[in-house]
């Protein structure tokens, strides 16, 4: 059922030779049943002590003592020049001793049966195992049945001991288009008060997987709303019920529009974007692009307006993404896109008056390729006639202009540097920054086009 790599076979054989019983568990089994290629393999080992397991792992690879207190070891094995890392664990018991994801006493117990050990897992679809020796599927909790019926169901009442499972429910529901069992939804609602105890890094990885691995990530956020968990993200919760002008947004409130945009962004990323981090930036931008509308929305002349919501989105975007544990470098790029998300349409509306300098300055403020994807998703995430026809001349025009200026790979960089000013006889000082900025603005206006002409310009405009 599961294709074994050379390194994995080597590891499994070593465990078997020492008298242990290796069982492949979790996602690799689920994915194999779904016809997906498993990328990560977790192995649970029965019949060996922790010392015996660590000793044999050290003999076949490099052991990293990550999670050793919980009976979990990482081992890296190199076979035929290819290195692979596996999580290897002992079956274990968990006892809840405090609040949150970390409030557990974990006790490795190699004498447990697979059925007993699987009781600590979150969902039945993740509680299956595969014995590579007998090639037998181990499914004591009917995970294969739930997988076929697309039902996400908790394994045992122990589900309620870990609030992280609410976010895991959201990302599995979105990734595999599953329905939540009513009894599981009820437990998720009861965990709301503990969600605030989750560490940011765990929230980030669940949100990241929800966004990057789902064809329709909005499904996961709808689930968070349904079980009351959206309240841990107040910036998103405020979008619910925030009105929009029907002429431009007949689809409904800002929350509904945001979810449409999110799914459109996921679709466009699958078609046009290869890099994972770039996809994540675009998807987070789609989620955040209208966060300022609740504070900026007014009724003017009988029409609903949200002036300044683009620039006003910087603060709530930073607050939300920081709470989600998103790395700062990604947050900064997302904010730049949020602040400019209407720019393609604003420029297109006056395209005959747009200067090359204005386009160059735009590339300095935000990555335009990502901006075009976000803007197109924003347009398509509506139910106006033009959006339903999927007509979007604005982003096509903008990208053509960026290519005409040869700026598709990087924004312009200043030709004139501090070293040039020193060579021209100026002494370094506080005025250097303003002089270089003046020179760069002149460059953007095409007053010079290379380093040599920059020096000529500088002699005339900065020295004399």
PyMOL commands that set and color helices and strands:
alter all, ss='L'
color gray80, all
select helices_A, chain A and resi 6-17+27-33+50-60+68-70+114-118+124-126+143-148+157-161+164-176+182-190+192-197+200-212+218-226+229-232+234-237+254-272+276-288+293-296+313-323+328-340+343-349+351-353+356-365+368-380+385-388+393-404+418-423+431-444+451-463
alter helices_A, ss='H'
color red, helices_A
select strands_A, chain A and resi 21-25+42-46+62-64+72-79+82-90+92-96+104-108+129-131+136-138+151-152+179-180+298-300+303-305
alter strands_A, ss='S'
color yellow, strands_A
deselect
rebuild
show_as cartoon
